[in-house]
Amino acid sequence: MRAYELSVKVTSEGKLDLPDALSSLLPREQMVRVIILVPEPTGEREIWSRLTAEQFFSGYNEADSIYDTI
């Protein structure tokens, strides 16, 4: 398996804009694995939002799923 690491732009339509040099290396009509790394939020508001969500979901227990059927 080969791996290529590079930065690409996400278009306004939400598509990845691959450079032509990479496109020529990719196999045609085959599935490939893609790993997407997105920068962590750096603003204070984003950090608090992420922390709040993490703390909220850390208290979730599988036994709580009984309330999903109500």
N, CA, C and O atoms as CSV, one atom per row, in Angstrom:
chain,resi,resn,atom,element,x,y,z
A,1,MET,N,N,0.850,-1.172,0.000
A,1,MET,CA,C,0.000,0.000,0.000
A,1,MET,C,C,0.894,1.234,0.000
A,1,MET,O,O,1.864,1.297,0.756
A,2,ARG,N,N,0.582,2.192,-0.824
A,2,ARG,CA,C,1.303,3.460,-0.885
A,2,ARG,C,C,0.500,4.540,-0.175
A,2,ARG,O,O,-0.729,4.486,-0.118
A,3,ALA,N,N,1.209,5.511,0.360
A,3,ALA,CA,C,0.548,6.635,1.015
A,3,ALA,C,C,1.128,7.931,0.462
A,3,ALA,O,O,2.338,8.054,0.275
A,4,TYR,N,N,0.252,8.892,0.204
A,4,TYR,CA,C,0.651,10.219,-0.243
A,4,TYR,C,C,0.108,11.211,0.766
A,4,TYR,O,O,-1.072,11.169,1.114
A,5,GLU,N,N,0.965,12.102,1.235
A,5,GLU,CA,C,0.512,13.130,2.175
A,5,GLU,C,C,0.695,14.499,1.538
A,5,GLU,O,O,1.787,14.850,1.092
A,6,LEU,N,N,-0.378,15.260,1.502
A,6,LEU,CA,C,-0.338,16.603,0.959
A,6,LEU,C,C,-1.540,17.378,1.457
A,6,LEU,O,O,-2.524,16.796,1.913
A,7,SER,N,N,-1.456,18.675,1.367
A,7,SER,CA,C,-2.586,19.524,1.735
A,7,SER,C,C,-3.407,19.801,0.488
A,7,SER,O,O,-2.853,20.079,-0.576
A,8,VAL,N,N,-4.719,19.726,0.614
A,8,VAL,CA,C,-5.610,20.027,-0.505
A,8,VAL,C,C,-6.677,20.999,-0.033
A,8,VAL,O,O,-6.954,21.112,1.161
A,9,LYS,N,N,-7.264,21.690,-0.979
A,9,LYS,CA,C,-8.314,22.652,-0.682
A,9,LYS,C,C,-9.675,21.957,-0.757
A,9,LYS,O,O,-9.907,21.118,-1.628
A,10,VAL,N,N,-10.559,22.314,0.157
A,10,VAL,CA,C,-11.946,21.865,0.097
A,10,VAL,C,C,-12.723,22.968,-0.613
A,10,VAL,O,O,-12.714,24.119,-0.175
A,11,THR,N,N,-13.387,22.621,-1.697
A,11,THR,CA,C,-14.114,23.622,-2.476
A,11,THR,C,C,-15.388,24.049,-1.751
A,11,THR,O,O,-15.770,23.440,-0.752
A,12,SER,N,N,-16.033,25.075,-2.243
A,12,SER,CA,C,-17.274,25.553,-1.634
A,12,SER,C,C,-18.379,24.506,-1.745
A,12,SER,O,O,-19.363,24.563,-1.007
A,13,GLU,N,N,-18.222,23.546,-2.667
A,13,GLU,CA,C,-19.195,22.453,-2.795
A,13,GLU,C,C,-18.869,21.297,-1.867
A,13,GLU,O,O,-19.594,20.303,-1.839
A,14,GLY,N,N,-17.770,21.415,-1.096
A,14,GLY,CA,C,-17.384,20.356,-0.168
A,14,GLY,C,C,-16.582,19.245,-0.809
A,14,GLY,O,O,-16.488,18.157,-0.240
A,15,LYS,N,N,-16.002,19.480,-1.971
A,15,LYS,CA,C,-15.204,18.462,-2.664
A,15,LYS,C,C,-13.726,18.773,-2.493
A,15,LYS,O,O,-13.333,19.929,-2.339
A,16,LEU,N,N,-12.906,17.714,-2.521
A,16,LEU,CA,C,-11.466,17.890,-2.418
A,16,LEU,C,C,-10.894,18.206,-3.787
A,16,LEU,O,O,-11.172,17.511,-4.764
A,17,ASP,N,N,-10.103,19.249,-3.850
A,17,ASP,CA,C,-9.472,19.673,-5.096
A,17,ASP,C,C,-8.065,19.075,-5.145
A,17,ASP,O,O,-7.125,19.659,-4.607
A,18,LEU,N,N,-7.917,17.902,-5.795
A,18,LEU,CA,C,-6.633,17.210,-5.858
A,18,LEU,C,C,-5.745,17.806,-6.932
A,18,LEU,O,O,-6.224,18.135,-8.017
A,19,PRO,N,N,-4.452,17.951,-6.646
A,19,PRO,CA,C,-3.532,18.437,-7.671
A,19,PRO,C,C,-3.427,17.423,-8.817
A,19,PRO,O,O,-3.571,16.220,-8.600
A,20,ASP,N,N,-3.181,17.906,-10.015
A,20,ASP,CA,C,-3.063,17.029,-11.177
A,20,ASP,C,C,-1.960,15.996,-10.997
A,20,ASP,O,O,-2.100,14.856,-11.441
A,21,ALA,N,N,-0.858,16.384,-10.347
A,21,ALA,CA,C,0.255,15.451,-10.149
A,21,ALA,C,C,-0.178,14.236,-9.333
A,21,ALA,O,O,0.275,13.121,-9.594
A,22,LEU,N,N,-1.041,14.441,-8.359
A,22,LEU,CA,C,-1.535,13.314,-7.568
A,22,LEU,C,C,-2.572,12.523,-8.350
A,22,LEU,O,O,-2.565,11.292,-8.323
A,23,SER,N,N,-3.445,13.207,-9.034
A,23,SER,CA,C,-4.498,12.522,-9.798
A,23,SER,C,C,-3.910,11.525,-10.783
A,23,SER,O,O,-4.491,10.463,-11.008
A,24,SER,N,N,-2.767,11.851,-11.373
A,24,SER,CA,C,-2.160,10.945,-12.347
A,24,SER,C,C,-1.578,9.696,-11.687
A,24,SER,O,O,-1.358,8.691,-12.362
A,25,LEU,N,N,-1.325,9.744,-10.375
A,25,LEU,CA,C,-0.778,8.589,-9.662
A,25,LEU,C,C,-1.847,7.637,-9.138
A,25,LEU,O,O,-1.551,6.487,-8.816
A,26,LEU,N,N,-3.091,8.114,-9.052
A,26,LEU,CA,C,-4.151,7.305,-8.463
A,26,LEU,C,C,-4.681,6.280,-9.457
A,26,LEU,O,O,-4.802,6.563,-10.648
A,27,PRO,N,N,-5.002,5.067,-8.950
A,27,PRO,CA,C,-5.560,4.044,-9.835
A,27,PRO,C,C,-6.971,4.432,-10.270
A,27,PRO,O,O,-7.721,5.032,-9.501
A,28,ARG,N,N,-7.318,4.096,-11.471
A,28,ARG,CA,C,-8.650,4.400,-12.014
A,28,ARG,C,C,-9.613,3.252,-11.718
A,28,ARG,O,O,-9.229,2.083,-11.710
A,29,GLU,N,N,-10.860,3.611,-11.478
A,29,GLU,CA,C,-11.944,2.631,-11.278
A,29,GLU,C,C,-11.645,1.656,-10.142
A,29,GLU,O,O,-12.005,0.481,-10.217
A,30,GLN,N,N,-10.982,2.149,-9.080
A,30,GLN,CA,C,-10.710,1.326,-7.906
A,30,GLN,C,C,-11.017,2.131,-6.651
A,30,GLN,O,O,-10.967,3.361,-6.652
A,31,MET,N,N,-11.334,1.417,-5.590
A,31,MET,CA,C,-11.544,2.068,-4.304
A,31,MET,C,C,-10.182,2.380,-3.687
A,31,MET,O,O,-9.249,1.589,-3.821
A,32,VAL,N,N,-10.061,3.516,-3.019
A,32,VAL,CA,C,-8.866,3.879,-2.272
A,32,VAL,C,C,-9.298,4.292,-0.869
A,32,VAL,O,O,-10.439,4.700,-0.657
A,33,ARG,N,N,-8.391,4.184,0.072
A,33,ARG,CA,C,-8.682,4.621,1.434
A,33,ARG,C,C,-8.247,6.066,1.576
A,33,ARG,O,O,-7.200,6.464,1.064
A,34,VAL,N,N,-9.051,6.846,2.270
A,34,VAL,CA,C,-8.767,8.272,2.464
A,34,VAL,C,C,-8.791,8.562,3.963
A,34,VAL,O,O,-9.713,8.155,4.669
A,35,ILE,N,N,-7.785,9.259,4.431
A,35,ILE,CA,C,-7.738,9.726,5.817
A,35,ILE,C,C,-7.732,11.249,5.760
A,35,ILE,O,O,-6.884,11.847,5.098
A,36,ILE,N,N,-8.674,11.868,6.450
A,36,ILE,CA,C,-8.784,13.324,6.435
A,36,ILE,C,C,-8.440,13.851,7.822
A,36,ILE,O,O,-9.054,13.458,8.814
A,37,LEU,N,N,-7.468,14.729,7.884
A,37,LEU,CA,C,-7.070,15.362,9.136
A,37,LEU,C,C,-7.469,16.826,9.076
A,37,LEU,O,O,-7.105,17.538,8.140
A,38,VAL,N,N,-8.215,17.270,10.069
A,38,VAL,CA,C,-8.705,18.644,10.118
A,38,VAL,C,C,-8.096,19.312,11.343
A,38,VAL,O,O,-8.060,18.708,12.416
A,39,PRO,N,N,-7.621,20.537,11.207
A,39,PRO,CA,C,-7.016,21.221,12.357
A,39,PRO,C,C,-8.004,21.333,13.520
A,39,PRO,O,O,-9.206,21.513,13.323
A,40,GLU,N,N,-7.466,21.222,14.730
A,40,GLU,CA,C,-8.271,21.400,15.932
A,40,GLU,C,C,-8.681,22.864,16.043
A,40,GLU,O,O,-7.953,23.747,15.588
A,41,PRO,N,N,-9.839,23.130,16.643
A,41,PRO,CA,C,-10.233,24.525,16.841
A,41,PRO,C,C,-9.244,25.220,17.767
A,41,PRO,O,O,-8.737,24.620,18.715
A,42,THR,N,N,-8.980,26.474,17.485
A,42,THR,CA,C,-8.021,27.206,18.303
A,42,THR,C,C,-8.658,28.364,19.053
A,42,THR,O,O,-8.075,28.875,20.009
A,43,GLY,N,N,-9.836,28.783,18.637
A,43,GLY,CA,C,-10.508,29.882,19.329
A,43,GLY,C,C,-11.097,29.409,20.639
A,43,GLY,O,O,-11.456,28.240,20.785
A,44,GLU,N,N,-11.195,30.309,21.582
A,44,GLU,CA,C,-11.700,29.960,22.905
A,44,GLU,C,C,-13.127,29.410,22.845
A,44,GLU,O,O,-13.448,28.443,23.537
A,45,ARG,N,N,-13.974,30.013,22.030
A,45,ARG,CA,C,-15.358,29.550,21.927
A,45,ARG,C,C,-15.418,28.121,21.387
A,45,ARG,O,O,-16.184,27.299,21.891
A,46,GLU,N,N,-14.609,27.820,20.359
A,46,GLU,CA,C,-14.597,26.477,19.782
A,46,GLU,C,C,-14.075,25.447,20.778
A,46,GLU,O,O,-14.588,24.331,20.858
A,47,ILE,N,N,-13.052,25.833,21.534
A,47,ILE,CA,C,-12.488,24.916,22.526
A,47,ILE,C,C,-13.520,24.598,23.602
A,47,ILE,O,O,-13.668,23.440,23.992
A,48,TRP,N,N,-14.236,25.614,24.086
A,48,TRP,CA,C,-15.262,25.382,25.098
A,48,TRP,C,C,-16.403,24.530,24.543
A,48,TRP,O,O,-16.937,23.678,25.253
A,49,SER,N,N,-16.776,24.748,23.294
A,49,SER,CA,C,-17.843,23.949,22.689
A,49,SER,C,C,-17.444,22.482,22.615
A,49,SER,O,O,-18.233,21.596,22.946
A,50,ARG,N,N,-16.200,22.230,22.173
A,50,ARG,CA,C,-15.722,20.847,22.074
A,50,ARG,C,C,-15.644,20.199,23.447
A,50,ARG,O,O,-16.064,19.055,23.618
A,51,LEU,N,N,-15.108,20.923,24.429
A,51,LEU,CA,C,-14.996,20.400,25.784
A,51,LEU,C,C,-16.372,20.088,26.365
A,51,LEU,O,O,-16.558,19.054,27.007
A,52,THR,N,N,-17.327,20.973,26.142
A,52,THR,CA,C,-18.688,20.751,26.632
A,52,THR,C,C,-19.275,19.478,26.042
A,52,THR,O,O,-19.863,18.673,26.765
A,53,ALA,N,N,-19.122,19.288,24.735
A,53,ALA,CA,C,-19.649,18.086,24.079
A,53,ALA,C,C,-18.953,16.835,24.599
A,53,ALA,O,O,-19.609,15.824,24.850
A,54,GLU,N,N,-17.637,16.888,24.764
A,54,GLU,CA,C,-16.901,15.729,25.268
A,54,GLU,C,C,-17.364,15.356,26.673
A,54,GLU,O,O,-17.572,14.180,26.973
A,55,GLN,N,N,-17.523,16.358,27.529
A,55,GLN,CA,C,-17.956,16.090,28.898
A,55,GLN,C,C,-19.388,15.554,28.938
A,55,GLN,O,O,-19.697,14.663,29.730
A,56,PHE,N,N,-20.251,16.091,28.096
A,56,PHE,CA,C,-21.638,15.631,28.056
A,56,PHE,C,C,-21.697,14.158,27.663
A,56,PHE,O,O,-22.372,13.363,28.317
A,57,PHE,N,N,-20.995,13.799,26.603
A,57,PHE,CA,C,-21.057,12.429,26.110
A,57,PHE,C,C,-20.253,11.458,26.965
A,57,PHE,O,O,-20.493,10.253,26.897
A,58,SER,N,N,-19.312,11.940,27.762
A,58,SER,CA,C,-18.567,11.032,28.632
A,58,SER,C,C,-19.466,10.487,29.740
A,58,SER,O,O,-19.184,9.427,30.297
A,59,GLY,N,N,-20.547,11.201,30.066
A,59,GLY,CA,C,-21.481,10.733,31.079
A,59,GLY,C,C,-22.535,9.785,30.544
A,59,GLY,O,O,-23.335,9.252,31.315
A,60,TYR,N,N,-22.551,9.564,29.234
A,60,TYR,CA,C,-23.551,8.678,28.628
A,60,TYR,C,C,-23.202,7.240,28.941
A,60,TYR,O,O,-22.041,6.839,28.870
A,61,ASN,N,N,-24.217,6.469,29.287
A,61,ASN,CA,C,-24.048,5.059,29.571
A,61,ASN,C,C,-24.966,4.283,28.641
A,61,ASN,O,O,-26.036,4.773,28.279
A,62,GLU,N,N,-24.566,3.092,28.254
A,62,GLU,CA,C,-25.387,2.268,27.354
A,62,GLU,C,C,-26.767,2.010,27.953
A,62,GLU,O,O,-27.731,1.831,27.208
A,63,ALA,N,N,-26.883,1.986,29.275
A,63,ALA,CA,C,-28.180,1.792,29.931
A,63,ALA,C,C,-29.127,2.951,29.650
A,63,ALA,O,O,-30.344,2.794,29.746
A,64,ASP,N,N,-28.579,4.113,29.302
A,64,ASP,CA,C,-29.408,5.273,28.993
A,64,ASP,C,C,-30.170,5.116,27.683
A,64,ASP,O,O,-31.107,5.871,27.422
A,65,SER,N,N,-29.786,4.160,26.867
A,65,SER,CA,C,-30.430,3.997,25.575
A,65,SER,C,C,-31.898,3.571,25.720
A,65,SER,O,O,-32.651,3.658,24.750
A,66,ILE,N,N,-32.315,3.119,26.888
A,66,ILE,CA,C,-33.718,2.763,27.092
A,66,ILE,C,C,-34.620,3.968,26.869
A,66,ILE,O,O,-35.774,3.810,26.469
A,67,TYR,N,N,-34.110,5.173,27.124
A,67,TYR,CA,C,-34.911,6.385,26.952
A,67,TYR,C,C,-35.068,6.769,25.478
A,67,TYR,O,O,-35.913,7.601,25.149
A,68,ASP,N,N,-34.277,6.184,24.601
A,68,ASP,CA,C,-34.383,6.475,23.172
A,68,ASP,C,C,-35.670,5.916,22.565
A,68,ASP,O,O,-36.076,6.354,21.488
A,69,THR,N,N,-36.306,4.976,23.220
A,69,THR,CA,C,-37.511,4.351,22.676
A,69,THR,C,C,-38.790,5.009,23.163
A,69,THR,O,O,-39.878,4.620,22.738
A,70,ILE,N,N,-38.689,5.976,24.029
A,70,ILE,CA,C,-39.883,6.645,24.587
A,70,ILE,C,C,-40.410,7.647,23.585
A,70,ILE,O,O,-41.407,8.319,23.851
